[in-house]
Amino acid sequence: MSQDGRWLIAAAQMARRMKKQRLTEISSNPRWPSRVAVLGVGLLGGSVAKSLRRANPEIHLVAWARSEAKASELAESGIFDRVCDSVARSVAECDVVVVASPVSHIAGLVHEAAIHSPPDCLITDVGSTKLRIAEAVDEDPVACERFVAAHPIAGSEKSGVEHAREDLFDQKVVLLTPGRRVTTPWVERATLFWRLTGGVIREMTPKDHDTHLAAISHVPHLVSSLVAKVAPRAARGLAGSGWNDITRVAAGDPKMWTAICQENRAAISQELQRVHLELTRLQQIIDEADDAQLQAWLAEAQDMKNNPPSS
């Protein structure tokens, strides 16, 4: 290797070390982050802002509003110090940008945020699907290194910033799903950030996230909606706490859940096949009046509910 080649390698290694040191110094500052922008403010985006305000009353919170009506709503909420009508103005001079839009818009907003935010600004999100977002951002040379995707496993069937809570993420799992081009210092910064919200941090790949969430969140939501849909109208006046518990999440925003299913279609379809097989088995047990097998089936479900695997 020529002397010039060795010099270029040494210079690149030095630049990486300096960048890692700078990221560490910034994150270790007790005032970090001092300025955070939230793009797309509803229940989750508003709760992120409220939890950060609780952790640091001096933090400067900025919201991006897509419309004048939304801007007025956010201004009246009193959560944010500033409401902007453009992504560029929202993310300027920010330490962290949180994308809290519907999942179908996240990758585009991450790209836009990366263009207009400082180069040491962490970008993260709250989306409940990950693989397609990670693949799109990985192809973006501006955003790929500093976007650490996240999914706080918390929420409600209610939507809107008016339902935001400062304690929504307390002791809730926040899954970090960094893309293949994200380096360790950025993941460490994302971990520090999400701990400020009260979350418990875990990490997995985007693909594993979507597979697991299809089973534990996305298909259960569809099943809840199915139960709500098939109940005869004449019987609904008799509904008690059991039916209400099972169908609670069916009250969620149909537009949001359609977007989630679009983004995670393959994993959801595979999980629905498993549900179909289990339902077919249950129907056979009922049709054959095999009460011993029915009791065993119910006991198995009870055990899985009461004794979840340790994390």
SULCOR-V68287 format. One line per field, one symbol per residue. ss: DSSP state (2 for helix, 1 for strand, 0 for the rest). psi: psi as a letter, one per 40 degrees, with the letter a starting at -180 (. if undefined). A space follows every 50 residues. Layout:
BEGIN
ss: ???
psi: ???
END
This chain:
BEGIN
ss: 00222222222222222222222222220000001111100022222222 22222000011111000222222222200001110022222000011110 00222222222222220000011110000022222222000000001101 11000000002220000000001111000000022222222222220001 11100222222222222222222222222200222222002222222222 20022222222220222222222222222222222220002222222222 22222200000
psi: hidddddddddddddddddddddddddeheehiehhhhhghadddddddd dddddgeeihhhihhdiddddddddddedidihieiddddeheidihhhf iideeddddddddddeiieehhhaaeieidddddddddehdddddehhii hhgiaieiiideeiidedeheihhhhgiieehidddddddddddddeeih hiiiiddddddddddedddddddddddddehiddedeehaddddddedee eihddddddddddfdddddddddddddddddddddddefgdddddddddd dddddegiii.
END
